[in-house]
Amino acid sequence: MVAIEANSKIGVGVVGVGNIADLSLRGYLNDDRCKVVAVCDIDSAKAKNKAEQWGVEKVYSDLEKFLNDDSIDAVEILTPTFLHHDHVIASAESGKHISCQKPIATSITDAVKMTKSASKADVIFRINECFYHFPPLVKAKQAIKDGLIGTPQQIRVHTLVGQTDSEFQVGLDPDGYTWRFNQESPGGHIFDDMIHKIAISQWIVDQKIISLQATMRRQHTFFEPFVALLDYEDNNLLGILDAAYGHNLWMNSSYYGADEFVEIIGDEGFIWVTKCTGELLNLPPLSIYDGKEQNRSFMHFESIDSDWGAGFDHSAKHFLDAMSSGSSTAEMTPLDATNALQICFAIYKAATTHSSVDPRSISEKVISPGGYP
Ligand SMILES: NC(=O)c1ccc[n+]([C@@H]2O[C@H](COP(=O)([O-])OP(=O)(O)OC[C@H]3O[C@@H](n4cnc5c(N)ncnc54)[C@H](O)[C@@H]3O)[C@@H](O)[C@H]2O)c1
């Protein structure tokens, strides 16, 4: 693996300084083990502006020149999803370690090519999946692993999208939505956002989905109300994954107008996680019910950090941990991310064919039954 010299700071370069850049960078800017040395964006005014805000010295608008900069050991790729394939492969061929935003790519073929390219270059390649590092979900996963709720029987992952007037939401640049709303994107909200909840549905129980059924609609260009029924490799376990939209429903949030409710039911208890994005429900972010005969008690984790941004901070730290320790992998692995994309496409296929689909059988791109957004 490309080595980082001991005692030297890891040089981080950022490609794409759009809507998600501030949150994605905060963890790197606050960690002494690295220095953000360069930013790159085709919009040079935007790149210059962010570089000034973050105190970064070098500004590029050309990816090739940026990747030729030897002070960059690792790149954080924050460009539109349809560019991830080209940007990850170019970064791997330049010998940079790579953290790239979700979804990994717009097709399975592209995801496989990216993975092979990083493996050939012997660099770390991970997907920056903030929900994998969101403290209430991390603690819930550990509790399940520790057997606190017994054997998982059912997982229910609900998302409700509505309206909010948070500073973050109001400050989003509408240009960040053009590529989400055209043929560069194979689907709408399931591809763009529910891919996080798809990932959680497997990761939190450490179980693969082997078959699913789904039904969905398309609303307002981008939104894809859906319900998917999940069948896991463990015969005990079933799941439900869904998204609903309240176009006139307002909620409190410091970020997007959306919130999640994740419920994992075991044969000895259950876990609830909420407030993963917004602050909708008047519940603790994490509750664990221990239903063993002698216990029958709730543990409520009121003060666990449930700021959505915390997932990004811990994610940056995790990538730095991997590079500092010389580990060759970091979460989310490209294999996991490719599998999450297969599940997204399996939902589209199942909703089109009205039949069960094994996500592992998906080897290309599937367009949403609602068509391109
Ligand atoms: N983890 C999350 O919850 C989360 C949230 C939002 C976005 N994302 C992901 O982050 C990525 C970026 O999303 P966004 O909302 O910030 O998009 P955006 O459109 O706001 O930002 C993308 C930036 O990339 C720049 N860019 C485009 N082409 C480029 C090129 N060839 N070279 C260099 N820069 C280029 C654009 O000028 C823009 O500044 C997407 O993959 C998206 O799915 C993740």
PDBQT file of the ligand as one rigid body, heavy atoms in Angstrom, charges set to zero:
ROOT
HETATM    1  N1  LIG A 401     -23.535  12.034   2.912  1.00  0.00    +0.000 N 
HETATM    2  C1  LIG A 401     -24.557  12.761   2.593  1.00  0.00    +0.000 C 
HETATM    3  O1  LIG A 401     -25.500  12.749   3.316  1.00  0.00    +0.000 OA
HETATM    4  C2  LIG A 401     -24.557  13.579   1.339  1.00  0.00    +0.000 A 
HETATM    5  C3  LIG A 401     -25.340  14.738   1.279  1.00  0.00    +0.000 A 
HETATM    6  C4  LIG A 401     -25.313  15.493   0.095  1.00  0.00    +0.000 A 
HETATM    7  C5  LIG A 401     -24.548  15.064  -0.980  1.00  0.00    +0.000 A 
HETATM    8  N2  LIG A 401     -23.834  13.908  -0.915  1.00  0.00    +0.000 N 
HETATM    9  C6  LIG A 401     -23.048  13.411  -2.075  1.00  0.00    +0.000 C 
HETATM   10  O2  LIG A 401     -21.945  14.303  -2.278  1.00  0.00    +0.000 OA
HETATM   11  C7  LIG A 401     -21.699  14.484  -3.673  1.00  0.00    +0.000 C 
HETATM   12  C8  LIG A 401     -21.781  15.976  -3.981  1.00  0.00    +0.000 C 
HETATM   13  O3  LIG A 401     -23.079  16.452  -3.671  1.00  0.00    +0.000 OA
HETATM   14  P1  LIG A 401     -23.386  18.020  -3.485  1.00  0.00    +0.000 P 
HETATM   15  O4  LIG A 401     -24.778  18.115  -3.030  1.00  0.00    +0.000 OA
HETATM   16  O5  LIG A 401     -22.316  18.686  -2.686  1.00  0.00    +0.000 OA
HETATM   17  O6  LIG A 401     -23.305  18.495  -5.019  1.00  0.00    +0.000 OA
HETATM   18  P2  LIG A 401     -22.998  19.959  -5.589  1.00  0.00    +0.000 P 
HETATM   19  O7  LIG A 401     -23.436  19.935  -7.006  1.00  0.00    +0.000 OA
HETATM   20  O8  LIG A 401     -23.518  20.987  -4.661  1.00  0.00    +0.000 OA
HETATM   21  O9  LIG A 401     -21.394  20.031  -5.539  1.00  0.00    +0.000 OA
HETATM   22  C9  LIG A 401     -20.564  19.402  -6.472  1.00  0.00    +0.000 C 
HETATM   23  C10 LIG A 401     -19.356  20.294  -6.746  1.00  0.00    +0.000 C 
HETATM   24  O10 LIG A 401     -18.506  19.614  -7.670  1.00  0.00    +0.000 OA
HETATM   25  C11 LIG A 401     -18.014  20.564  -8.610  1.00  0.00    +0.000 C 
HETATM   26  N3  LIG A 401     -17.610  19.876  -9.839  1.00  0.00    +0.000 N 
HETATM   27  C12 LIG A 401     -18.378  19.434 -10.847  1.00  0.00    +0.000 A 
HETATM   28  N4  LIG A 401     -17.614  18.865 -11.802  1.00  0.00    +0.000 NA
HETATM   29  C13 LIG A 401     -16.334  18.928 -11.363  1.00  0.00    +0.000 A 
HETATM   30  C14 LIG A 401     -15.094  18.494 -11.906  1.00  0.00    +0.000 A 
HETATM   31  N5  LIG A 401     -15.026  17.865 -13.088  1.00  0.00    +0.000 N 
HETATM   32  N6  LIG A 401     -13.965  18.741 -11.203  1.00  0.00    +0.000 NA
HETATM   33  C15 LIG A 401     -14.024  19.374  -9.999  1.00  0.00    +0.000 A 
HETATM   34  N7  LIG A 401     -15.179  19.805  -9.432  1.00  0.00    +0.000 NA
HETATM   35  C16 LIG A 401     -16.326  19.588 -10.109  1.00  0.00    +0.000 A 
HETATM   36  C17 LIG A 401     -19.187  21.525  -8.817  1.00  0.00    +0.000 C 
HETATM   37  O11 LIG A 401     -18.750  22.773  -9.343  1.00  0.00    +0.000 OA
HETATM   38  C18 LIG A 401     -19.729  21.630  -7.402  1.00  0.00    +0.000 C 
HETATM   39  O12 LIG A 401     -19.105  22.694  -6.687  1.00  0.00    +0.000 OA
HETATM   40  C19 LIG A 401     -22.742  13.625  -4.394  1.00  0.00    +0.000 C 
HETATM   41  O13 LIG A 401     -22.189  12.371  -4.723  1.00  0.00    +0.000 OA
HETATM   42  C20 LIG A 401     -23.848  13.437  -3.362  1.00  0.00    +0.000 C 
HETATM   43  O14 LIG A 401     -24.583  12.236  -3.526  1.00  0.00    +0.000 OA
HETATM   44  C21 LIG A 401     -23.814  13.178   0.243  1.00  0.00    +0.000 A 
ENDROOT
TORSDOF 0
